């Protein structure tokens, strides 16, 4: 018996509308949380060494709000906590064999920190006395701001002599020894790189701190660490600055773009 043509089409239509049900895919268990330790240095209770102790980590990111630096990708790193308080250290890790996991530990810092007195600190902050402080301003020489795809490159932009805006030249970036305080003094206006490089009102926080991290730079340079949100020189830079030159009168630093993709080199001179 022949099946009518219309009925045949109907059978195909019913078959086409049947839902496709994919078999369940087995998902393995999440990796165990990464293990790490921290050690407070005996000669400075505000310096802490963090160290991953798991052996199966191939990539990691530390998050330590309140420390300097606040983030790190090193398996072992040294932190400086400028303020007393309870802080959370979190390790986000990618595990060999697949998967990511994280773990956290709290640490109590008993007292406000005193930065170790080094020759570099004396050059940057003017000394190791409670009254010590030193401010830096953009140089009027060519190359006060240089921009390129990698640290030290400048093929994208290089400012000419006196080529910055007046609101940039009157900015001061000040480092104080007491309480490791950092102040950005901008006379009320800051150049906004996110909206046409115009001067806009900006009131920088007064409670920023700073720290120096030996070997923290991209090439192992001494690094200036500011809190997340703080910046030195240009608003669209990161909060970490690799020191290229530091003398009594000159400071040249390199820092990546705030959101990655390039690097600044910034040339400062000691303020009068």
C-alpha positions as CSV (number, residue, x, y, z in Angstrom):
1,X,0.0,0.0,0.0
2,X,1.3,3.4,-0.9
3,X,1.5,6.1,1.8
4,X,-0.2,9.3,0.6
5,X,2.3,12.0,-0.3
6,X,0.8,14.4,2.2
7,X,1.0,11.9,5.0
8,X,4.7,11.2,4.1
9,X,5.5,14.9,4.5
10,X,3.7,14.9,7.8
11,X,5.8,12.0,9.1
12,X,9.0,13.9,8.2
13,X,7.7,17.0,9.9
14,X,7.0,15.2,13.1
15,X,10.4,13.6,13.0
16,X,12.0,17.0,12.3
17,X,10.3,18.6,15.4
18,X,11.5,15.9,17.8
19,X,13.9,17.6,20.3
20,X,17.5,16.7,20.2
21,X,18.7,15.6,23.6
22,X,22.5,15.5,24.0
23,X,23.8,13.0,26.4
24,X,25.2,14.4,29.7
25,X,28.9,15.2,29.5
26,X,30.8,14.1,32.5
27,X,32.5,17.0,34.3
28,X,35.5,16.2,36.5
29,X,35.8,17.5,40.0
30,X,37.1,21.1,40.6
31,X,40.8,21.2,41.5
32,X,41.7,21.5,45.1
33,X,42.3,25.1,46.3
34,X,45.9,26.2,45.8
35,X,48.1,26.1,48.9
36,X,50.3,29.0,50.0
37,X,52.2,30.3,53.0
38,X,53.1,33.8,54.2
39,X,56.0,34.8,56.5
40,X,56.3,38.2,58.3
41,X,59.9,39.3,58.2
42,X,61.6,39.4,61.6
43,X,63.3,42.8,60.9
44,X,60.2,44.5,59.5
45,X,56.7,43.5,60.7
46,X,55.2,45.2,57.7
47,X,57.0,43.2,55.1
48,X,55.5,39.8,54.3
49,X,56.8,37.1,52.0
50,X,54.1,35.2,50.1
51,X,54.9,31.8,48.6
52,X,52.8,29.2,46.8
53,X,53.4,25.7,48.1
54,X,51.2,23.7,45.7
55,X,53.4,22.0,43.1
56,X,50.8,21.7,40.3
57,X,50.3,25.5,39.5
58,X,51.4,26.8,36.1
59,X,49.9,30.3,36.3
60,X,48.7,32.5,39.2
61,X,47.5,35.9,40.2
62,X,47.7,37.2,43.8
63,X,45.3,39.8,45.0
64,X,46.3,41.6,48.2
65,X,44.3,44.9,48.7
66,X,46.1,47.2,51.0
67,X,49.6,45.8,50.2
68,X,52.2,47.1,47.9
69,X,52.1,45.7,45.3
70,X,48.3,44.8,45.4
71,X,48.7,42.2,42.7
72,X,51.4,39.8,41.6
73,X,52.0,37.0,39.2
74,X,55.2,35.7,40.9
75,X,55.3,32.3,42.7
76,X,57.2,34.1,45.5
77,X,57.0,37.8,46.3
78,X,57.6,40.3,49.1
79,X,54.8,42.6,50.1
80,X,54.8,45.8,52.1
81,X,51.8,46.8,54.2
82,X,52.0,50.5,55.0
83,X,49.0,50.5,57.4
84,X,47.9,48.4,60.4
85,X,44.8,46.3,60.0
86,X,43.5,42.9,58.8
87,X,44.1,42.1,55.2
88,X,43.1,39.2,52.9
89,X,45.6,37.5,50.7
90,X,44.0,35.6,47.8
91,X,45.8,33.3,45.4
92,X,44.0,32.5,42.1
93,X,45.7,29.6,40.4
94,X,45.5,27.6,37.1
95,X,46.3,24.0,37.8
96,X,48.2,21.5,35.6
97,X,45.6,19.2,34.0
98,X,43.0,21.9,33.8
99,X,40.8,24.0,36.0
100,X,41.3,27.1,38.1
101,X,40.8,27.5,41.8
102,X,41.5,30.0,44.6
103,X,42.1,30.2,48.3
104,X,42.5,33.0,50.8
105,X,44.1,33.7,54.2
106,X,43.8,36.7,56.5
107,X,46.8,38.4,57.9
108,X,46.9,40.9,60.8
109,X,49.4,43.8,60.6
110,X,49.9,45.2,64.1
111,X,51.2,48.7,63.3
112,X,51.6,51.3,60.6
113,X,54.7,50.6,58.6
114,X,58.0,52.3,58.3
115,X,59.6,51.9,54.9
116,X,63.2,50.5,55.0
117,X,65.7,53.4,54.7
118,X,67.7,52.8,51.5
119,X,69.7,55.1,49.2
120,X,66.9,54.9,46.6
121,X,64.3,55.9,49.2
122,X,66.4,58.9,50.2
123,X,66.6,60.0,46.6
124,X,62.9,59.5,45.9
125,X,61.5,60.9,49.2
126,X,64.3,63.2,50.3
127,X,65.3,61.3,53.4
128,X,64.3,59.0,56.2
129,X,63.2,61.5,58.9
130,X,59.6,62.0,59.9
131,X,59.7,65.4,58.2
132,X,61.2,64.1,55.0
133,X,59.4,64.6,51.7
134,X,60.1,65.3,48.1
135,X,57.9,66.3,45.1
136,X,58.5,65.6,41.4
137,X,57.1,67.4,38.3
138,X,57.2,66.7,34.6
139,X,60.4,67.8,32.9
140,X,60.2,70.5,30.3
141,X,62.7,68.6,28.1
142,X,61.6,66.6,25.1
143,X,60.4,63.1,26.0
144,X,58.6,64.0,29.2
145,X,56.0,61.6,27.9
146,X,57.0,58.8,25.5
147,X,54.6,56.0,24.3
148,X,55.2,52.7,22.6
149,X,54.2,49.1,22.5
150,X,56.9,47.8,24.7
151,X,58.9,49.1,27.7
152,X,61.3,51.8,26.5
153,X,60.0,52.0,23.0
154,X,58.7,55.3,21.8
155,X,57.5,54.9,18.2
156,X,53.9,55.9,19.0
157,X,54.5,59.3,20.6
158,X,57.3,61.5,22.1
159,X,56.5,64.9,23.5
160,X,58.6,67.8,22.3
161,X,60.3,70.3,24.6
162,X,57.6,72.3,26.5
163,X,55.1,70.2,24.6
164,X,52.8,69.2,27.5
165,X,49.8,71.2,28.7
166,X,50.2,73.8,31.4
167,X,48.0,71.7,33.7
168,X,50.5,68.9,33.5
169,X,53.5,71.0,34.2
170,X,52.0,72.4,37.5
171,X,51.2,68.9,38.8
172,X,53.4,67.6,41.7
173,X,53.8,64.0,42.7
174,X,55.0,63.9,46.3
175,X,56.6,61.1,48.4
176,X,56.8,61.4,52.2
177,X,58.7,59.2,54.5
178,X,56.2,59.4,57.4
179,X,53.5,56.8,57.0
180,X,54.7,56.2,53.4
181,X,52.3,58.9,52.3
182,X,51.9,59.8,48.6
183,X,50.2,63.0,47.5
184,X,49.2,64.1,44.1
185,X,49.0,67.9,44.1
186,X,47.2,69.0,40.9
187,X,46.0,72.6,41.7
188,X,42.4,71.4,41.1
189,X,42.7,70.3,37.4
190,X,43.9,67.1,35.8
191,X,44.2,66.2,32.1
192,X,41.5,63.6,31.2
193,X,42.9,61.2,28.5
194,X,39.6,59.4,28.4
195,X,37.7,62.4,27.1
196,X,39.8,64.4,24.6
197,X,42.8,65.3,26.8
198,X,41.1,68.3,28.3
199,X,41.7,69.7,31.8
200,X,38.9,68.6,34.2
201,X,38.3,69.2,37.9
202,X,39.8,66.3,40.0
203,X,40.3,66.0,43.7
204,X,42.9,63.3,44.4
205,X,42.5,61.3,47.6
206,X,44.8,62.4,50.4
207,X,45.3,58.9,52.0
208,X,47.4,57.2,49.3
209,X,50.5,55.4,50.3
210,X,53.6,54.1,48.4
211,X,56.3,51.5,48.5
212,X,59.4,50.4,46.7
213,X,59.7,46.8,45.5
214,X,63.2,45.6,44.6
215,X,63.2,43.6,41.4
216,X,59.5,44.3,40.8
217,X,59.9,45.8,37.4
218,X,59.4,44.1,34.0
219,X,63.2,43.8,33.6
220,X,64.0,43.4,37.3
221,X,64.1,47.2,38.0
222,X,63.2,48.7,41.4
223,X,59.5,49.5,41.2
224,X,57.3,52.2,42.8
225,X,54.0,50.8,43.9
226,X,50.9,53.0,44.4
227,X,47.4,51.8,45.4
228,X,45.0,50.8,42.7
229,X,43.4,54.0,41.4
230,X,46.4,56.1,42.1
231,X,48.6,57.3,39.3
232,X,51.8,59.4,38.6
233,X,52.0,61.6,35.6
234,X,49.2,60.3,33.4
235,X,45.7,59.1,34.4
236,X,45.6,56.2,32.0
237,X,48.8,54.6,33.4
238,X,49.0,51.7,35.8
239,X,49.8,52.1,39.5
240,X,53.2,50.5,39.3
241,X,56.3,52.3,37.9
242,X,59.6,50.7,37.0
243,X,62.5,53.1,37.8
244,X,64.9,53.6,34.9
245,X,66.8,56.6,36.2
246,X,66.8,58.0,39.8
247,X,69.1,60.8,40.9
248,X,68.7,63.8,43.1
249,X,67.2,65.7,40.3
250,X,65.9,63.2,37.7
251,X,63.3,60.4,37.8
252,X,62.5,58.4,34.7
253,X,59.9,55.6,35.1
254,X,58.1,53.1,32.8
255,X,54.6,51.9,33.4
256,X,52.1,49.9,31.3
257,X,48.8,51.4,30.1
258,X,46.0,51.1,32.7
259,X,44.2,48.5,30.5
260,X,47.3,47.1,28.8
261,X,48.4,47.3,25.2
262,X,51.3,49.7,25.5
263,X,53.8,51.4,27.7
264,X,54.6,55.0,28.9
265,X,58.0,56.3,29.8
266,X,57.7,59.4,32.0
267,X,60.4,61.9,32.7
268,X,60.2,63.9,36.0
269,X,62.5,66.5,37.7
270,X,62.7,67.3,41.3
271,X,60.4,70.2,42.2
272,X,61.8,73.4,43.5
